[in-house]
Amino acid sequence: MRLAKSTEAPDETLVFTLVRNDAGDYPHLRIARPKTGEHANFVFGGSVAQGITLRLTDDRGRTLQRNGQPLEFALFDTRSSSHAPHNWLETGIRIAALAFLIWIGAVIVRGVAAAVGFVAFNLIVLGLLAAGLSVAIPVIRWFLETSGIDRETVRRFVEQTTETILALLREVANWLAQPR
């Protein structure tokens, strides 16, 4: 990948490329200034025990120097860690904050999952009702056609049943209203 970036100075261009050369055995960023021929490879150095650094190197992997100082910058310095109480406090607060974020995420996920489950259950019930009706309606039609019962017969049956239930309820109400 090659990407050119113009700078504020006229006719000044920086070229950014991802390369794999003797500076590092993995793809890393290389910045070049074509006008002067200067270039630098950005590679990681150091170790986990000694601290991780970002080094600017030439194509052979040698650290570049500017004014006699190596161009190597600490990213994570593990050498300064101690067992002082403030370090333990900082670590404890970070762990608690991470646990709190996980807990909040779980609560939100639980609420969303409950809502999705509620909707899914109701859709299952509606689906089963639709399936039941699709089976029951043809059976009821077949029964009405083969038995000779028509709509008028069903209407009279419903009216008689309703009148019978109302009469029963009136008798119960009259019986309860009588003094004893």
C-alpha positions in Angstrom: 0.0 0.0 0.0 1.4 3.4 -1.0 -0.1 6.7 0.2 1.3 10.1 -0.6 0.6 13.1 1.7 1.4 16.6 0.7 2.8 18.9 3.4 2.5 22.6 4.0 5.8 23.3 2.2 5.4 23.4 -1.6 6.7 20.4 -3.5 7.1 18.5 -0.3 5.6 15.0 -0.2 5.7 12.2 2.4 5.1 8.7 1.2 3.6 6.2 3.6 4.0 2.5 2.8 3.5 -0.9 4.5 6.7 -2.9 4.0 8.4 -6.0 5.2 12.2 -5.6 5.2 15.2 -6.2 7.5 13.9 -3.6 9.9 11.1 -6.0 11.0 9.9 -9.4 10.0 6.3 -8.2 10.0 4.5 -5.6 7.9 5.3 -2.1 9.4 4.9 1.5 8.4 7.7 3.2 6.4 7.7 6.9 5.8 9.9 8.4 3.1 10.6 11.9 1.9 11.4 11.4 -1.8 12.9 14.9 -2.2 15.7 14.2 0.2 15.7 10.4 0.2 15.2 10.2 4.0 13.1 7.4 5.3 12.2 5.8 8.6 10.7 2.4 9.6 8.3 2.4 12.6 8.9 -0.9 14.4 8.2 -2.1 17.9 11.1 -2.9 20.2 11.9 -3.7 23.8 10.2 -6.5 25.7 7.3 -7.0 28.0 9.6 -7.3 30.9 11.7 -4.2 30.0 8.9 -2.1 28.5 7.6 -1.9 24.9 9.0 0.8 22.7 8.4 2.3 19.3 11.7 2.6 17.3 12.5 4.6 14.1 15.0 2.5 12.2 16.7 2.4 8.8 16.1 -0.5 6.3 18.6 -2.7 8.1 16.9 -2.4 11.5 19.4 0.0 13.1 17.8 2.7 15.4 18.1 6.1 13.8 19.6 8.9 15.9 18.9 12.6 15.9 21.4 15.0 17.6 23.1 11.9 19.1 19.9 10.6 20.7 18.3 7.3 19.6 14.8 7.7 18.2 13.2 5.2 20.5 10.0 6.0 22.5 8.5 4.1 25.4 4.9 3.1 24.9 4.4 0.9 28.0 7.0 1.0 30.7 6.7 -2.0 32.9 10.0 -1.3 34.8 8.4 1.4 36.9 5.7 -0.8 38.3 5.9 -1.3 42.0 3.8 -2.8 44.8 2.9 0.6 46.3 -0.6 1.0 47.7 -1.6 3.6 45.1 -0.8 1.1 42.3 -3.0 -1.5 43.9 -5.7 1.1 44.3 -5.5 2.1 40.7 -5.6 -1.6 39.6 -8.6 -2.3 41.9 -10.5 0.7 40.5 -9.8 -0.4 36.9 -11.0 -3.9 37.7 -14.1 -2.6 39.4 -14.9 -0.3 36.5 -14.5 -3.1 34.0 -16.7 -5.4 36.1 -19.3 -2.6 36.3 -19.3 -2.2 32.5 -19.8 -5.9 32.0 -22.6 -6.0 34.6 -24.4 -3.0 33.0 -24.0 -4.7 29.6 -25.5 -7.9 30.9 -28.5 -6.1 32.5 -29.2 -4.4 29.2 -28.8 -7.6 27.2 -31.1 -9.4 29.7 -33.8 -6.8 29.2 -33.6 -6.9 25.4 -33.6 -10.7 25.5 -36.7 -10.7 27.7 -38.5 -8.4 25.3 -37.5 -10.5 22.3 -38.6 -13.6 24.2 -42.0 -12.1 25.0 -42.7 -11.1 21.4 -41.5 -14.6 20.2 -43.8 -16.4 22.7 -46.8 -14.3 21.6 -46.0 -15.0 17.9 -45.9 -18.8 18.8 -49.3 -18.5 20.4 -50.7 -16.7 17.4 -49.2 -19.2 15.0 -50.7 -22.1 16.9 -54.1 -20.4 16.9 -53.9 -19.9 13.2 -52.9 -23.5 12.7 -55.7 -24.7 14.9 -58.3 -22.5 13.0 -57.0 -23.8 9.7 -57.8 -27.3 10.9 -61.0 -26.6 12.8 -62.9 -24.5 10.2 -62.9 -27.3 7.5 -64.0 -29.8 10.2 -66.9 -27.5 11.4 -68.0 -26.9 7.7 -67.9 -30.6 7.0 -70.0 -31.3 10.2 -72.6 -28.7 9.3 -72.9 -29.9 5.7 -73.2 -33.6 6.6 -75.6 -33.1 9.6 -77.9 -30.8 7.7 -77.6 -28.0 10.3 -77.9 -24.5 8.8 -77.3 -21.0 10.2 -80.9 -20.6 11.3 -80.7 -23.8 13.4 -77.5 -22.6 15.0 -79.1 -19.1 15.7 -82.2 -20.7 17.3 -80.0 -22.9 19.5 -78.0 -19.9 20.7 -81.2 -18.0 21.4 -82.8 -20.9 23.4 -79.6 -21.4 25.4 -79.3 -17.7 26.2 -83.0 -17.6 27.3 -82.5 -20.6 29.5 -79.5 -19.2 31.2 -81.2 -15.8 31.7 -84.3 -17.6 33.2 -82.0 -19.6 35.6 -80.3 -16.4 36.7 -83.6 -14.7 37.3 -84.8 -17.6 39.4 -81.6 -17.5 41.5 -81.9 -13.7 42.0 -85.6 -14.1 43.1 -84.7 -16.9 45.5 -81.9 -14.8 47.0 -84.2 -11.8 47.4 -86.9 -13.7 49.4 -86.7 -13.1 53.2 -85.9 -16.2 55.3 
